[in-house]
C-alpha cells in the first residue's frame, strides 16, 4: 500500500511544480486565468481520486480482518454481494460501519505496536514503527499510541 502511495506522492509533487510554473506563466500571459482554472480542476480531480483510493484501502483492510473472502465461500453467505457480506460481518462483530471498524483496527494495532515496540523490546514492532517514519525514544516513551495510529492511518 505504501509503495503506491509513495508513487502518488511523487506525482503530486510533480503536479505542484507544474502548478508553480503555470502560475508564473499565468502572470506573464493573457491565458493566465485559463491556466489557473485548469490547475484548480486538476487539484479537484486529484482530491477525488485520493478519497476513492483511501476508501478502497479501508475496504481491503477491513475485508482481510473480517475474512470476508472466506465468509463469501461459506454456505451461509452464498450468492450475496460482497458489501452485504461485509455489512453482515461488521454487525456480527458489533460495528455499525466500515469506518468505525477500520478506526478500531488501526487504534488496536497502534496500541499493540506501542506496547511491544516502544515500551517492550520486540524488534519487529520497532522496525514497523521506524518504517512508518517515527523515531523511538524509550526514555520518554515516544512516540505515543495516538501518533502511531495517525501515521498508520495516512
C-alpha positions in Angstrom: 0.0 0.0 0.0 2.8 2.4 0.9 4.6 1.8 -2.4 1.6 3.0 -4.5 1.1 5.9 -2.0 4.8 7.0 -2.5 4.3 6.9 -6.2 1.2 9.1 -5.9 3.2 11.5 -3.7 5.8 11.8 -6.4 3.2 12.5 -9.0 1.6 15.1 -6.7 4.9 16.8 -6.2 5.5 16.9 -10.0 2.0 18.4 -10.4 2.7 21.0 -7.7 5.9 22.0 -9.6 3.9 22.2 -12.8 1.3 24.3 -11.0 4.0 26.8 -9.9 5.3 27.0 -13.4 1.7 27.6 -14.6 1.2 30.4 -12.1 4.4 32.1 -13.3 3.2 31.6 -16.9 -0.2 32.9 -15.9 1.3 36.2 -14.7 3.1 36.7 -18.0 0.4 35.5 -20.4 -3.1 36.6 -21.3 -4.1 32.9 -21.0 -3.3 33.1 -17.2 -6.9 32.7 -15.9 -7.3 29.6 -18.1 -4.1 28.0 -16.7 -5.3 28.8 -13.2 -8.7 27.2 -13.8 -7.0 24.1 -15.3 -4.8 23.8 -12.2 -7.9 24.0 -9.9 -9.7 21.4 -11.9 -6.6 19.1 -11.7 -6.4 19.6 -7.9 -10.1 18.7 -7.6 -9.7 15.6 -9.6 -6.7 14.6 -7.6 -8.6 15.0 -4.3 -11.5 12.9 -5.6 -9.0 10.1 -6.7 -7.2 10.3 -3.3 -10.6 9.9 -1.4 -11.6 7.0 -3.6 -8.3 5.1 -3.2 -8.3 5.7 0.6 -11.8 4.3 0.8 -10.8 1.2 -1.2 -7.8 0.7 1.1 -10.1 0.8 4.1 -12.3 -1.8 2.5 -9.4 -4.1 1.7 -8.0 -3.8 5.3 -11.4 -4.5 6.9 -12.1 -7.3 4.5 -8.9 -9.1 5.5 -9.5 -8.6 9.2 -13.1 -9.9 8.9 -12.2 -12.6 6.5 -14.9 -11.6 4.0 -13.5 -13.9 1.2 -13.8 -16.9 3.5 -17.3 -15.9 4.5 -18.4 -15.4 0.9 -17.3 -19.0 0.2 -19.4 -20.4 3.0 -22.9 -21.7 2.6 -24.4 -19.0 4.8 -23.4 -16.2 2.5 -23.6 -17.9 -0.9 -24.9 -15.6 -3.6 -24.8 -12.4 -1.6 -22.9 -9.3 -2.8 -19.6 -8.5 -1.1 -20.9 -5.3 0.5 -23.8 -7.2 2.0 -21.5 -9.9 3.4 -19.2 -7.2 4.8 -22.0 -5.4 6.5 -23.4 -8.6 8.0 -19.9 -9.4 9.4 -19.5 -5.8 10.7 -22.8 -6.0 12.6 -21.9 -9.5 13.8 -18.7 -8.1 15.4 -20.5 -5.0 16.8 -19.7 -2.4 14.3 -22.1 0.0 12.6 -19.9 0.9 9.6 -16.7 0.2 7.7 -15.1 3.4 9.0 -15.9 2.5 12.6 -14.3 -0.9 12.2 -11.3 0.5 10.4 -10.6 3.1 13.1 -10.9 0.4 15.8 -8.4 -1.9 13.9 -5.9 0.9 13.4 -6.2 2.0 17.1 -5.7 -1.6 18.3 -2.8 -2.1 16.0 -1.2 1.2 17.2 -1.7 0.1 20.8 0.0 -3.3 20.2 2.9 -1.6 18.4 3.3 0.9 21.2 3.3 -1.8 23.9 5.7 -4.2 22.1 7.9 -1.7 20.2 8.1 1.4 22.4 7.5 0.0 25.9 8.8 -3.5 25.1 11.7 -4.7 23.1 10.1 -6.5 20.1 12.4 -5.9 17.1 9.7 -6.4 14.5 7.4 -3.9 16.1 10.3 -1.4 16.4 11.1 -1.9 12.7 7.4 -1.2 11.8 7.3 1.9 13.8 10.6 3.2 12.3 9.4 2.2 8.8 6.4 4.5 9.1 8.7 7.4 9.8 8.8 7.6 13.6 11.8 7.5 15.9 11.6 5.6 19.2 12.7 7.3 22.4 12.4 4.7 25.2 13.2 7.2 27.9 10.3 9.4 27.0 8.1 6.5 25.8 7.6 8.2 22.5 6.0 8.0 20.0 2.6 7.6 21.7 -0.2 5.4 20.6 -2.1 8.4 19.0 0.9 9.3 16.8 1.4 5.7 15.7 -2.3 5.4 14.9 -2.2 8.7 12.9 0.8 7.5 10.9 -0.8 4.1 10.2 -4.0 5.8 9.0 -2.3 8.1 6.5 
